[in-house]
Amino acid sequence: MKMSKMNLRRLGLAAMTGAALALAGCATPFKADVARFQTQLPAPQGQSFAIESSDPALQGGIEFNQYASIVAGELTRYGYRPAASGERPDMLVRMDYGVDKGRERVVSSPGFGGPWGGYYGGGFYRPVIVRGPRGRRYVYGWSDPFMWGPGWGYNDVSSYTVYTSGMQLQINRASDGYRLFEGRAEAQSRDNNLQQIVPNLIEAMFTGFPGNSGERVRITVAPPEKG
């Protein structure tokens, strides 16, 4: 039974679309590069702390307070405690975070051949561009087995945006401003949603906290479990 050119094209499109959906549905772990330094960070014995933003414009904001509460939870888990209202804290924790405007990344990979020889290099090639979510685009092509070549197939060209995000954390002794700890975490992701990125950066920062001074490590944060 002969397949028309239109059926061949539909088969290629369907196969590629199914593969794209399968990849999009897979939750990927969040990976961050973390560097931490410390001098005389005291062993946790209930010392009090207060959290403030390195950017005065963010101080007191609802979004910043949300992230600060996550940091406070991590410090409390390690044995420190939030300073009570009106109490002078033992430590001042300063936090900063952000994400850049992103840059485009293009990846090209070969497709597969059809039932007329298993390759598609020598036939009549017609590109079809299909755009998908997040800037992804697919370029299909096929060799016409009835005109020039024995095979058909497609090329997959993916275009997407990569964002670089980061956060910095500093812990100073409140009495004299002496720097006790500083760390930074950086990551790349396919989106710039700080509400998802910053909690992951915080978790990476506090994995194995305070870490070995001067050591740079790659921390993997597992994706959230689906309910």
PASEBA-1860 file (N, C-alpha, C; in nm, 3 decimals):
! residues 227
1> MKMSKMNL> 0.085/-0.120/0.000/0.000/0.000/0.000/0.087/0.123/0.000 ~ 0.059/0.218/-0.089/0.138/0.339/-0.101/0.084/0.445/-0.006 ~ 0.177/0.523/0.051/0.138/0.634/0.137/0.159/0.764/0.061 ~ 0.064/0.853/0.067/0.077/0.981/-0.001/0.176/1.069/0.072 ~ 0.221/1.174/0.003/0.312/1.270/0.065/0.247/1.337/0.185 ~ 0.117/1.363/0.176/0.048/1.428/0.286/0.046/1.337/0.409 ~ 0.023/1.206/0.388/0.024/1.113/0.501/0.161/1.104/0.564 ~ 0.264/1.107/0.480/0.401/1.104/0.533/0.427/1.225/0.619
9> RRLGLAAM> 0.384/1.340/0.572/0.408/1.462/0.649/0.333/1.456/0.781 ~ 0.209/1.409/0.778/0.132/1.399/0.901/0.197/1.303/0.999 ~ 0.252/1.192/0.946/0.319/1.097/1.033/0.439/1.160/1.100 ~ 0.519/1.238/1.023/0.635/1.304/1.082/0.595/1.406/1.186 ~ 0.493/1.485/1.157/0.447/1.585/1.251/0.393/1.521/1.378 ~ 0.317/1.415/1.362/0.258/1.349/1.479/0.366/1.289/1.567 ~ 0.467/1.226/1.505/0.574/1.167/1.584/0.651/1.272/1.660 ~ 0.681/1.384/1.594/0.759/1.488/1.658/0.679/1.557/1.768
17> TGAALALA> 0.549/1.580/1.742/0.466/1.645/1.843/0.454/1.558/1.966 ~ 0.438/1.427/1.945/0.429/1.336/2.060/0.555/1.337/2.141 ~ 0.672/1.341/2.075/0.799/1.345/2.148/0.812/1.474/2.227 ~ 0.770/1.586/2.167/0.779/1.714/2.237/0.691/1.716/2.360 ~ 0.570/1.662/2.348/0.480/1.659/2.463/0.534/1.570/2.573 ~ 0.597/1.460/2.533/0.654/1.371/2.634/0.765/1.440/2.711 ~ 0.850/1.516/2.639/0.957/1.587/2.706/0.904/1.698/2.795 ~ 0.801/1.769/2.748/0.745/1.879/2.826/0.681/1.829/2.953
25> GCATPFKA> 0.629/1.705/2.951/0.560/1.652/3.068/0.653/1.600/3.175 ~ 0.780/1.586/3.144/0.874/1.532/3.242/0.926/1.644/3.332 ~ 0.906/1.627/3.461/0.958/1.724/3.556/1.107/1.701/3.574 ~ 1.186/1.807/3.561/1.331/1.794/3.571/1.379/1.853/3.703 ~ 1.482/1.795/3.762/1.536/1.850/3.888/1.596/1.988/3.866 ~ 1.598/2.066/3.972/1.656/2.200/3.970/1.801/2.188/4.018 ~ 1.896/2.236/3.937/2.037/2.225/3.971/2.097/2.364/3.989 ~ 2.168/2.383/4.099/2.228/2.513/4.130/2.373/2.494/4.171
33> DVARFQTQ> 2.457/2.588/4.131/2.597/2.592/4.176/2.604/2.682/4.299 ~ 2.653/2.627/4.408/2.654/2.697/4.536/2.798/2.712/4.585 ~ 2.834/2.835/4.622/2.964/2.864/4.683/2.938/2.929/4.819 ~ 3.006/2.880/4.924/2.984/2.931/5.059/3.117/2.956/5.129 ~ 3.119/3.063/5.209/3.238/3.102/5.284/3.195/3.138/5.426 ~ 3.278/3.103/5.521/3.247/3.135/5.660/3.375/3.163/5.737 ~ 3.360/3.241/5.842/3.474/3.270/5.929/3.447/3.217/6.070 ~ 3.363/3.285/6.146/3.336/3.244/6.283/3.186/3.231/6.306
41> LPAPQGQS> 3.118/3.168/6.212/2.975/3.145/6.229/2.954/3.057/6.352 ~ 2.882/3.106/6.452/2.871/3.029/6.576/2.788/2.903/6.558 ~ 2.825/2.799/6.632/2.745/2.677/6.632/2.605/2.711/6.684 ~ 2.503/2.653/6.624/2.366/2.689/6.663/2.337/2.656/6.810 ~ 2.306/2.758/6.886/2.267/2.742/7.026/2.153/2.838/7.059 ~ 2.064/2.856/6.964/1.950/2.944/6.985/1.979/3.091/6.966 ~ 2.089/3.125/6.898/2.117/3.266/6.870/2.005/3.325/6.785 ~ 1.973/3.450/6.808/1.863/3.515/6.737/1.914/3.580/6.609
49> FAIESSDP> 1.824/3.596/6.515/1.859/3.659/6.387/1.742/3.741/6.337 ~ 1.774/3.835/6.249/1.675/3.914/6.176/1.717/3.915/6.030 ~ 1.620/3.916/5.940/1.647/3.909/5.796/1.607/4.041/5.731 ~ 1.697/4.092/5.649/1.669/4.215/5.576/1.716/4.200/5.432 ~ 1.664/4.286/5.346/1.701/4.281/5.205/1.823/4.367/5.179 ~ 1.909/4.320/5.088/2.023/4.402/5.045/1.977/4.520/4.961 ~ 1.858/4.508/4.903/1.800/4.616/4.823/1.692/4.685/4.907 ~ 1.713/4.809/4.947/1.613/4.878/5.031/1.475/4.883/4.967
57> ALQGGIEF> 1.468/4.880/4.834/1.339/4.887/4.767/1.255/4.762/4.792 ~ 1.321/4.650/4.823/1.248/4.525/4.847/1.210/4.507/4.993 ~ 1.277/4.580/5.082/1.254/4.563/5.225/1.107/4.589/5.259 ~ 1.048/4.495/5.331/0.909/4.509/5.372/0.807/4.467/5.267 ~ 0.854/4.431/5.147/0.762/4.388/5.042/0.703/4.251/5.071 ~ 0.584/4.227/5.019/0.518/4.099/5.044/0.596/3.983/4.983 ~ 0.645/4.003/4.860/0.721/3.895/4.796/0.850/3.868/4.872 ~ 0.923/3.974/4.910/1.047/3.952/4.985/1.018/3.882/5.118
65> NQYASIVA> 0.914/3.923/5.187/0.882/3.860/5.315/0.851/3.712/5.298 ~ 0.794/3.677/5.185/0.766/3.535/5.159/0.895/3.455/5.150 ~ 0.994/3.510/5.078/1.122/3.440/5.067/1.198/3.444/5.200 ~ 1.188/3.556/5.271/1.256/3.567/5.400/1.203/3.465/5.499 ~ 1.073/3.436/5.493/1.017/3.336/5.583/1.072/3.197/5.555 ~ 1.105/3.170/5.427/1.165/3.041/5.393/1.306/3.033/5.450 ~ 1.382/3.142/5.437/1.517/3.146/5.495/1.509/3.131/5.646 ~ 1.414/3.198/5.709/1.398/3.189/5.854/1.368/3.045/5.895
73> GELTRYGY> 1.286/2.977/5.816/1.256/2.837/5.846/1.379/2.749/5.839 ~ 1.465/2.775/5.741/1.588/2.696/5.729/1.682/2.722/5.846 ~ 1.700/2.850/5.882/1.788/2.882/5.995/1.734/2.824/6.125 ~ 1.602/2.827/6.140/1.542/2.769/6.261/1.563/2.618/6.263 ~ 1.555/2.556/6.150/1.577/2.411/6.143/1.718/2.374/6.185 ~ 1.813/2.465/6.161/1.952/2.438/6.200/1.982/2.478/6.344 ~ 1.888/2.538/6.415/1.909/2.566/6.557/1.916/2.712/6.596 ~ 1.898/2.805/6.502/1.890/2.947/6.535/1.742/2.984/6.555
81> RPAASGER> 1.715/3.108/6.591/1.575/3.146/6.614/1.554/3.290/6.568 ~ 1.433/3.320/6.519/1.403/3.459/6.481/1.400/3.547/6.606 ~ 1.452/3.669/6.593/1.451/3.762/6.705/1.307/3.804/6.736 ~ 1.276/3.814/6.863/1.143/3.857/6.904/1.125/4.006/6.876 ~ 1.001/4.050/6.872/0.972/4.190/6.847/1.038/4.278/6.953 ~ 1.116/4.376/6.908/1.186/4.465/6.999/1.318/4.412/7.050 ~ 1.351/4.287/7.019/1.478/4.228/7.062/1.588/4.261/6.962 ~ 1.706/4.294/7.015/1.820/4.315/6.927/1.877/4.179/6.889
89> PDMLVRMD> 1.881/4.148/6.759/1.926/4.014/6.719/2.076/3.997/6.737 ~ 2.115/3.872/6.750/2.258/3.840/6.755/2.321/3.846/6.616 ~ 2.242/3.816/6.514/2.293/3.811/6.377/2.196/3.882/6.283 ~ 2.253/3.949/6.183/2.175/4.011/6.077/2.197/3.932/5.947 ~ 2.089/3.890/5.888/2.094/3.811/5.765/2.047/3.899/5.650 ~ 2.131/3.916/5.550/2.095/3.996/5.432/2.083/3.904/5.312 ~ 1.975/3.925/5.237/1.945/3.840/5.123/1.920/3.926/4.999 ~ 1.967/3.876/4.885/1.944/3.941/4.757/1.918/3.831/4.655
97> YGVDKGRE> 1.838/3.860/4.553/1.805/3.760/4.452/1.763/3.830/4.324 ~ 1.766/3.756/4.214/1.725/3.814/4.086/1.742/3.714/3.973 ~ 1.695/3.754/3.854/1.707/3.671/3.735/1.731/3.764/3.616 ~ 1.812/3.719/3.519/1.844/3.804/3.406/1.734/3.799/3.301 ~ 1.757/3.866/3.188/1.656/3.874/3.082/1.657/3.753/2.989 ~ 1.753/3.664/3.009/1.757/3.541/2.931/1.829/3.555/2.799 ~ 1.866/3.442/2.743/1.929/3.439/2.612/1.877/3.317/2.536 ~ 1.873/3.328/2.405/1.818/3.221/2.322/1.923/3.113/2.300
105> RVVSSPGF> 1.877/2.990/2.304/1.964/2.876/2.275/1.896/2.791/2.167 ~ 1.973/2.753/2.065/1.921/2.676/1.953/1.992/2.542/1.949 ~ 1.913/2.435/1.940/1.967/2.300/1.933/1.909/2.232/1.811 ~ 1.995/2.169/1.731/1.952/2.097/1.612/1.989/1.951/1.624 ~ 1.896/1.864/1.586/1.923/1.721/1.588/1.858/1.657/1.467 ~ 1.916/1.548/1.413/1.859/1.484/1.294/1.731/1.409/1.329 ~ 1.647/1.392/1.228/1.525/1.315/1.246/1.545/1.170/1.211 ~ 1.443/1.106/1.156/1.455/0.966/1.121/1.407/0.944/0.979
113> GGPWGGYY> 1.448/0.831/0.920/1.412/0.800/0.783/1.279/0.730/0.774 ~ 1.230/0.718/0.651/1.101/0.656/0.630/1.113/0.519/0.570 ~ 1.005/0.465/0.520/1.003/0.326/0.471/1.071/0.307/0.337 ~ 1.121/0.415/0.274/1.188/0.402/0.145/1.338/0.418/0.160 ~ 1.404/0.340/0.241/1.549/0.340/0.245/1.608/0.386/0.376 ~ 1.535/0.450/0.464/1.584/0.481/0.597/1.670/0.606/0.606 ~ 1.672/0.691/0.507/1.744/0.816/0.518/1.673/0.920/0.434 ~ 1.717/1.047/0.449/1.643/1.150/0.377/1.734/1.254/0.315
121> GGGFYRPV> 1.858/1.217/0.288/1.953/1.317/0.242/1.944/1.352/0.094 ~ 1.880/1.268/0.010/1.894/1.291/-0.133/1.768/1.330/-0.205 ~ 1.662/1.360/-0.136/1.538/1.382/-0.206/1.495/1.527/-0.208 ~ 1.371/1.545/-0.243/1.314/1.678/-0.256/1.274/1.726/-0.117 ~ 1.340/1.828/-0.065/1.323/1.871/0.074/1.233/1.994/0.081 ~ 1.132/1.987/0.163/1.042/2.099/0.186/1.033/2.127/0.336 ~ 1.084/2.238/0.383/1.076/2.266/0.527/0.939/2.316/0.568 ~ 0.896/2.273/0.686/0.773/2.323/0.747/0.808/2.363/0.889
129> IVRGPRGR> 0.782/2.488/0.926/0.815/2.538/1.058/0.689/2.544/1.142 ~ 0.696/2.479/1.258/0.585/2.481/1.352/0.635/2.538/1.483 ~ 0.571/2.642/1.532/0.614/2.705/1.657/0.535/2.646/1.773 ~ 0.608/2.626/1.884/0.547/2.571/2.003/0.561/2.665/2.121 ~ 0.538/2.617/2.243/0.545/2.702/2.363/0.687/2.743/2.394 ~ 0.703/2.857/2.462/0.832/2.907/2.511/0.932/2.928/2.399 ~ 0.885/2.964/2.280/0.976/2.994/2.171/1.026/2.873/2.097 ~ 0.987/2.752/2.138/1.036/2.630/2.071/0.978/2.625/1.929
137> RYVYGWSD> 1.061/2.586/1.834/1.010/2.570/1.699/1.063/2.440/1.640 ~ 0.986/2.377/1.557/1.023/2.250/1.495/1.028/2.270/1.343 ~ 1.133/2.221/1.282/1.148/2.232/1.138/1.144/2.091/1.080 ~ 1.047/2.065/0.997/1.030/1.934/0.937/1.064/1.940/0.789 ~ 1.105/1.827/0.735/1.128/1.819/0.592/1.116/1.674/0.548 ~ 1.098/1.653/0.421/1.090/1.517/0.373/1.141/1.510/0.231 ~ 1.191/1.393/0.193/1.232/1.369/0.056/1.118/1.298/-0.016 ~ 1.083/1.348/-0.130/0.971/1.292/-0.204/1.015/1.162/-0.272
145> PFMWGPGW> 0.965/1.048/-0.227/1.011/0.921/-0.288/0.964/0.903/-0.431 ~ 0.869/0.985/-0.473/0.817/0.971/-0.609/0.887/1.064/-0.708 ~ 0.983/1.147/-0.656/1.047/1.245/-0.745/1.199/1.229/-0.746 ~ 1.263/1.241/-0.632/1.408/1.251/-0.633/1.476/1.142/-0.551 ~ 1.431/1.116/-0.431/1.511/1.031/-0.344/1.435/0.915/-0.287 ~ 1.507/0.820/-0.227/1.443/0.700/-0.175/1.394/0.713/-0.032 ~ 1.416/0.825/0.033/1.381/0.832/0.175/1.312/0.962/0.210 ~ 1.265/0.970/0.335/1.205/1.093/0.384/1.237/1.104/0.531
153> GYNDVSSY> 1.220/1.223/0.587/1.249/1.241/0.728/1.232/1.386/0.766 ~ 1.294/1.427/0.878/1.283/1.565/0.921/1.404/1.602/1.006 ~ 1.428/1.730/1.018/1.526/1.784/1.111/1.451/1.852/1.224 ~ 1.499/1.833/1.346/1.437/1.899/1.462/1.527/2.013/1.507 ~ 1.479/2.135/1.498/1.554/2.251/1.544/1.475/2.314/1.657 ~ 1.531/2.311/1.778/1.463/2.365/1.895/1.525/2.498/1.934 ~ 1.441/2.594/1.957/1.486/2.725/2.002/1.413/2.759/2.131 ~ 1.490/2.791/2.234/1.427/2.825/2.361/1.514/2.925/2.436
161> TVYTSGMQ> 1.458/2.985/2.539/1.527/3.087/2.618/1.577/3.028/2.748 ~ 1.702/3.059/2.782/1.762/3.014/2.907/1.783/3.136/2.997 ~ 1.735/3.128/3.119/1.749/3.236/3.216/1.849/3.195/3.324 ~ 1.932/3.291/3.365/2.027/3.270/3.474/1.977/3.347/3.597 ~ 1.962/3.276/3.705/1.913/3.335/3.829/2.018/3.318/3.939 ~ 2.003/3.394/4.045/2.098/3.382/4.155/2.046/3.447/4.282 ~ 2.103/3.406/4.392/2.075/3.470/4.520/2.203/3.477/4.601 ~ 2.212/3.577/4.685/2.325/3.594/4.775/2.273/3.604/4.918
169> LQINRASD> 2.350/3.545/5.010/2.312/3.545/5.150/2.433/3.584/5.234 ~ 2.415/3.679/5.322/2.522/3.724/5.411/2.471/3.720/5.555 ~ 2.556/3.674/5.644/2.523/3.673/5.787/2.632/3.751/5.860 ~ 2.592/3.858/5.925/2.685/3.943/5.999/2.654/3.940/6.148 ~ 2.757/3.956/6.225/2.736/3.972/6.369/2.676/4.109/6.393 ~ 2.565/4.116/6.464/2.492/4.241/6.479/2.567/4.343/6.563 ~ 2.646/4.298/6.657/2.712/4.391/6.749/2.815/4.478/6.680 ~ 2.890/4.423/6.584/2.995/4.501/6.519/2.996/4.487/6.367
177> GYRLFEGR> 2.900/4.415/6.307/2.894/4.400/6.163/2.994/4.303/6.105 ~ 3.061/4.225/6.189/3.162/4.132/6.141/3.096/4.023/6.055 ~ 3.156/3.997/5.938/3.100/3.900/5.844/3.127/3.758/5.894 ~ 3.020/3.682/5.916/3.030/3.545/5.964/3.015/3.443/5.851 ~ 2.931/3.477/5.756/2.903/3.381/5.648/2.858/3.458/5.525 ~ 2.895/3.407/5.410/2.841/3.457/5.284/2.834/3.343/5.185 ~ 2.731/3.344/5.107/2.713/3.239/5.008/2.637/3.290/4.889 ~ 2.652/3.222/4.779/2.578/3.255/4.658/2.537/3.126/4.588
185> AEAQSRDN> 2.423/3.131/4.526/2.371/3.018/4.449/2.327/3.068/4.314 ~ 2.363/2.996/4.208/2.329/3.035/4.072/2.271/2.914/3.999 ~ 2.178/2.942/3.910/2.114/2.833/3.835/2.068/2.884/3.700 ~ 2.043/2.791/3.608/1.984/2.821/3.479/1.853/2.745/3.467 ~ 1.756/2.809/3.405/1.624/2.748/3.394/1.557/2.794/3.266 ~ 1.446/2.727/3.233/1.373/2.759/3.111/1.269/2.868/3.133 ~ 1.250/2.912/3.257/1.155/3.019/3.283/1.217/3.115/3.384 ~ 1.153/3.230/3.401/1.204/3.334/3.491/1.108/3.361/3.607
193> NLQQIVPN> 1.036/3.260/3.646/0.937/3.272/3.754/1.007/3.268/3.889 ~ 1.029/3.386/3.949/1.101/3.391/4.076/1.028/3.317/4.188 ~ 0.897/3.308/4.180/0.823/3.240/4.284/0.854/3.091/4.290 ~ 0.903/3.037/4.181/0.948/2.898/4.180/1.099/2.888/4.196 ~ 1.172/2.985/4.139/1.318/2.978/4.138/1.378/3.007/4.274 ~ 1.334/3.116/4.339/1.397/3.157/4.465/1.386/3.051/4.573 ~ 1.269/2.988/4.595/1.265/2.880/4.695/1.362/2.767/4.665 ~ 1.382/2.735/4.536/1.479/2.631/4.500/1.622/2.676/4.531
201> LIEAMFTG> 1.652/2.803/4.503/1.785/2.855/4.533/1.810/2.853/4.685 ~ 1.709/2.887/4.761/1.723/2.884/4.908/1.748/2.742/4.956 ~ 1.671/2.647/4.902/1.692/2.507/4.942/1.832/2.460/4.907 ~ 1.880/2.499/4.789/2.017/2.463/4.751/2.119/2.526/4.845 ~ 2.097/2.653/4.881/2.189/2.723/4.970/2.200/2.654/5.105 ~ 2.089/2.602/5.156/2.089/2.543/5.290/2.103/2.391/5.290 ~ 2.131/2.334/5.175/2.161/2.191/5.171/2.305/2.170/5.220 ~ 2.319/2.103/5.334/2.452/2.085/5.392/2.508/2.212/5.452
209> FPGNSGER> 2.423/2.306/5.488/2.465/2.433/5.547/2.545/2.409/5.675 ~ 2.652/2.487/5.702/2.706/2.597/5.620/2.805/2.553/5.514 ~ 2.831/2.423/5.504/2.924/2.372/5.403/3.069/2.397/5.440 ~ 3.157/2.359/5.349/3.300/2.382/5.367/3.338/2.516/5.306 ~ 3.404/2.600/5.384/3.437/2.734/5.339/3.521/2.732/5.211 ~ 3.478/2.806/5.112/3.550/2.816/4.987/3.518/2.707/4.887 ~ 3.430/2.615/4.921/3.397/2.504/4.832/3.278/2.540/4.744 ~ 3.289/2.506/4.619/3.179/2.526/4.523/3.121/2.390/4.489
217> VRITVAPP> 2.990/2.374/4.509/2.927/2.244/4.488/2.804/2.260/4.400 ~ 2.770/2.150/4.333/2.647/2.145/4.253/2.540/2.074/4.338 ~ 2.432/2.146/4.362/2.323/2.094/4.443/2.203/2.067/4.353 ~ 2.144/1.950/4.367/2.026/1.914/4.290/1.905/1.913/4.382 ~ 1.803/1.990/4.344/1.678/1.996/4.419/1.573/1.918/4.341 ~ 1.515/1.818/4.404/1.415/1.735/4.338/1.289/1.815/4.307 ~ 1.225/1.787/4.194/1.099/1.858/4.163/0.992/1.821/4.263 ~ 0.895/1.910/4.285/0.788/1.880/4.381/0.705/1.762/4.335
225> EKG> 0.661/1.683/4.432/0.578/1.568/4.399/0.437/1.614/4.362 ~ 0.383/1.550/4.261/0.248/1.582/4.218/0.148/1.519/4.313 ~ 0.050/1.602/4.355/-0.050/1.552/4.447/-0.152/1.463/4.379
END
